[in-house]
Amino acid sequence: MSWRFGARSEAAPPGSYGNYGYPNSGYSACEEENERLTESLRSKVTAIKSLSIEIGHEVKNQNKLLAEVDSQFDSTTGFLGKTMGKLKILSTGSQTKLLCYMMLFSLFVFFVIYWIIKLR
């Protein structure tokens, strides 16, 4: 008897083996298993594809939101810069005039408190 790997023997009765030397029942079971696994793989690939599409949409929405936040930060930075410029102008004004106003206010408060205490 000469057996070749994967081929049927000359001594095997005709009709007992299917394609490629495999018994009919075993070959059929392998094919059914392959079909089941193929279908399972197809469903998993479909699920991964839909998930990746949803992730893509979410990324686009997040990028749009980040662009809006960036523009709001830019406008806030401009507003803050203008305010700091005004404060700088205000602080570089006449220091002696500001000091005089503070001294006059302090004297006024002192006399009001003195007058309230004296009337008691």
VEXNU-242385 format. One record per residue (C-alpha): residue number from 1; residue in three letters; x, y, z. Coordinates in nm, 4 decimals, padded with zeros to 6 digits. Layout:
N
+-----+------+----------+----------+----------+
!  nr ! rest !       px !       py !       pz !
+-----+------+----------+----------+----------+
! NUM !  ALA !        X !        Y !        Z !
...
+-----+------+----------+----------+----------+
This chain:
120
+-----+------+----------+----------+----------+
!  nr ! rest !       px !       py !       pz !
+-----+------+----------+----------+----------+
!   1 !  MET !  00.0000 !  00.0000 !  00.0000 !
!   2 !  SER !  00.1329 !  00.3370 ! -00.0839 !
!   3 !  TRP ! -00.0069 !  00.6217 !  00.1262 !
!   4 !  ARG !  00.0455 !  00.9717 !  00.0138 !
!   5 !  PHE ! -00.0157 !  01.2531 !  00.2551 !
!   6 !  GLY ! -00.3510 !  01.4124 !  00.1839 !
!   7 !  ALA ! -00.4460 !  01.1752 ! -00.0971 !
!   8 !  ARG ! -00.6612 !  00.8658 ! -00.0835 !
!   9 !  SER ! -00.5161 !  00.5214 ! -00.1070 !
!  10 !  GLU ! -00.5577 !  00.2908 ! -00.4002 !
!  11 !  ALA ! -00.6981 !  00.0273 ! -00.1622 !
!  12 !  ALA ! -00.9748 !  00.2471 ! -00.0222 !
!  13 !  PRO ! -01.3214 !  00.1501 ! -00.1362 !
!  14 !  PRO ! -01.4770 !  00.4013 ! -00.3732 !
!  15 !  GLY ! -01.7301 !  00.6401 ! -00.2245 !
!  16 !  SER ! -01.6027 !  00.6134 !  00.1327 !
!  17 !  TYR ! -01.3919 !  00.9314 !  00.1086 !
!  18 !  GLY ! -01.4929 !  01.2799 !  00.0035 !
!  19 !  ASN ! -01.2764 !  01.5536 ! -00.1363 !
!  20 !  TYR ! -00.9010 !  01.5439 ! -00.0767 !
!  21 !  GLY ! -00.9067 !  01.2074 !  00.0926 !
!  22 !  TYR ! -01.1115 !  01.3123 !  00.3997 !
!  23 !  PRO ! -01.4095 !  01.1059 !  00.5091 !
!  24 !  ASN ! -01.7388 !  01.2676 !  00.4107 !
!  25 !  SER ! -01.8644 !  01.3173 !  00.7646 !
!  26 !  GLY ! -01.5355 !  01.4671 !  00.8956 !
!  27 !  TYR ! -01.4951 !  01.7008 !  00.5997 !
!  28 !  SER ! -01.8508 !  01.8212 !  00.6395 !
!  29 !  ALA ! -01.7983 !  01.8873 !  01.0103 !
!  30 !  CYS ! -01.4806 !  02.0870 !  00.9366 !
!  31 !  GLU ! -01.6619 !  02.2903 !  00.6724 !
!  32 !  GLU ! -01.9496 !  02.3647 !  00.9107 !
!  33 !  GLU ! -01.7048 !  02.4687 !  01.1818 !
!  34 !  ASN ! -01.5212 !  02.6924 !  00.9341 !
!  35 !  GLU ! -01.8489 !  02.8536 !  00.8228 !
!  36 !  ARG ! -01.9508 !  02.9131 !  01.1842 !
!  37 !  LEU ! -01.6137 !  03.0674 !  01.2687 !
!  38 !  THR ! -01.6211 !  03.2775 !  00.9513 !
!  39 !  GLU ! -01.9651 !  03.4115 !  01.0395 !
!  40 !  SER ! -01.8501 !  03.4864 !  01.3951 !
!  41 !  LEU ! -01.5469 !  03.6701 !  01.2610 !
!  42 !  ARG ! -01.7652 !  03.8631 !  01.0151 !
!  43 !  SER ! -01.9960 !  03.9799 !  01.2940 !
!  44 !  LYS ! -01.6987 !  04.0869 !  01.5083 !
!  45 !  VAL ! -01.5466 !  04.2809 !  01.2180 !
!  46 !  THR ! -01.8812 !  04.4533 !  01.1574 !
!  47 !  ALA ! -01.9055 !  04.5489 !  01.5258 !
!  48 !  ILE ! -01.5493 !  04.6848 !  01.5259 !
!  49 !  LYS ! -01.6184 !  04.8813 !  01.2076 !
!  50 !  SER ! -01.9299 !  05.0464 !  01.3526 !
!  51 !  LEU ! -01.7434 !  05.1199 !  01.6750 !
!  52 !  SER ! -01.4566 !  05.2836 !  01.4881 !
!  53 !  ILE ! -01.7041 !  05.4959 !  01.2890 !
!  54 !  GLU ! -01.8670 !  05.6106 !  01.6141 !
!  55 !  ILE ! -01.5241 !  05.6925 !  01.7588 !
!  56 !  GLY ! -01.4495 !  05.8992 !  01.4466 !
!  57 !  HIS ! -01.7710 !  06.0993 !  01.4917 !
!  58 !  GLU ! -01.6917 !  06.1560 !  01.8596 !
!  59 !  VAL ! -01.3402 !  06.2758 !  01.7742 !
!  60 !  LYS ! -01.4834 !  06.5248 !  01.5221 !
!  61 !  ASN ! -01.7276 !  06.6588 !  01.7826 !
!  62 !  GLN ! -01.4526 !  06.6893 !  02.0441 !
!  63 !  ASN ! -01.2274 !  06.8743 !  01.7978 !
!  64 !  LYS ! -01.5104 !  07.1182 !  01.7230 !
!  65 !  LEU ! -01.5624 !  07.1750 !  02.0969 !
!  66 !  LEU ! -01.1894 !  07.2317 !  02.1503 !
!  67 !  ALA ! -01.1828 !  07.4868 !  01.8678 !
!  68 !  GLU ! -01.4703 !  07.6778 !  02.0333 !
!  69 !  VAL ! -01.2953 !  07.6719 !  02.3720 !
!  70 !  ASP ! -00.9735 !  07.7927 !  02.2083 !
!  71 !  SER ! -01.1500 !  08.0895 !  02.0480 !
!  72 !  GLN ! -01.3139 !  08.1778 !  02.3809 !
!  73 !  PHE ! -00.9761 !  08.1664 !  02.5545 !
!  74 !  ASP ! -00.8320 !  08.3936 !  02.2856 !
!  75 !  SER ! -01.1087 !  08.6506 !  02.3372 !
!  76 !  THR ! -01.0643 !  08.6308 !  02.7160 !
!  77 !  THR ! -00.6902 !  08.6812 !  02.6773 !
!  78 !  GLY ! -00.7543 !  08.9948 !  02.4690 !
!  79 !  PHE ! -01.0000 !  09.1289 !  02.7248 !
!  80 !  LEU ! -00.7583 !  09.0615 !  03.0112 !
!  81 !  GLY ! -00.4754 !  09.2279 !  02.8191 !
!  82 !  LYS ! -00.6842 !  09.5440 !  02.7698 !
!  83 !  THR ! -00.7758 !  09.5495 !  03.1392 !
!  84 !  MET ! -00.4128 !  09.5122 !  03.2446 !
!  85 !  GLY ! -00.3176 !  09.7963 !  03.0100 !
!  86 !  LYS ! -00.5785 !  10.0228 !  03.1717 !
!  87 !  LEU ! -00.4549 !  09.9267 !  03.5186 !
!  88 !  LYS ! -00.0997 !  10.0047 !  03.4145 !
!  89 !  ILE ! -00.2053 !  10.3498 !  03.2905 !
!  90 !  LEU ! -00.3951 !  10.4068 !  03.6142 !
!  91 !  SER ! -00.0988 !  10.3023 !  03.8269 !
!  92 !  THR !  00.1495 !  10.5216 !  03.6400 !
!  93 !  GLY ! -00.0614 !  10.8303 !  03.7120 !
!  94 !  SER !  00.0356 !  11.0909 !  03.9676 !
!  95 !  GLN !  00.1342 !  10.9135 !  04.2879 !
!  96 !  THR !  00.1428 !  11.2345 !  04.4913 !
!  97 !  LYS ! -00.2158 !  11.3191 !  04.4039 !
!  98 !  LEU ! -00.3292 !  10.9748 !  04.5148 !
!  99 !  LEU ! -00.1318 !  11.0049 !  04.8380 !
! 100 !  CYS ! -00.2915 !  11.3446 !  04.9121 !
! 101 !  TYR ! -00.6405 !  11.2034 !  04.8613 !
! 102 !  MET ! -00.5668 !  10.9147 !  05.0954 !
! 103 !  MET ! -00.4315 !  11.1518 !  05.3641 !
! 104 !  LEU ! -00.7374 !  11.3784 !  05.3382 !
! 105 !  PHE ! -00.9700 !  11.0794 !  05.3613 !
! 106 !  SER ! -00.7827 !  10.9493 !  05.6670 !
! 107 !  LEU ! -00.8045 !  11.2884 !  05.8396 !
! 108 !  PHE ! -01.1750 !  11.3095 !  05.7600 !
! 109 !  VAL ! -01.2387 !  10.9638 !  05.9088 !
! 110 !  PHE ! -01.0282 !  11.0535 !  06.2131 !
! 111 !  PHE ! -01.2293 !  11.3732 !  06.2776 !
! 112 !  VAL ! -01.5613 !  11.1912 !  06.2312 !
! 113 !  ILE ! -01.4609 !  10.9261 !  06.4830 !
! 114 !  TYR ! -01.3300 !  11.1958 !  06.7239 !
! 115 !  TRP ! -01.6545 !  11.3914 !  06.6925 !
! 116 !  ILE ! -01.8661 !  11.0747 !  06.7589 !
! 117 !  ILE ! -01.6602 !  10.9894 !  07.0684 !
! 118 !  LYS ! -01.6708 !  11.3510 !  07.1994 !
! 119 !  LEU ! -02.0536 !  11.3696 !  07.1742 !
! 120 !  ARG ! -02.1050 !  11.0710 !  07.3998 !
+-----+------+----------+----------+----------+
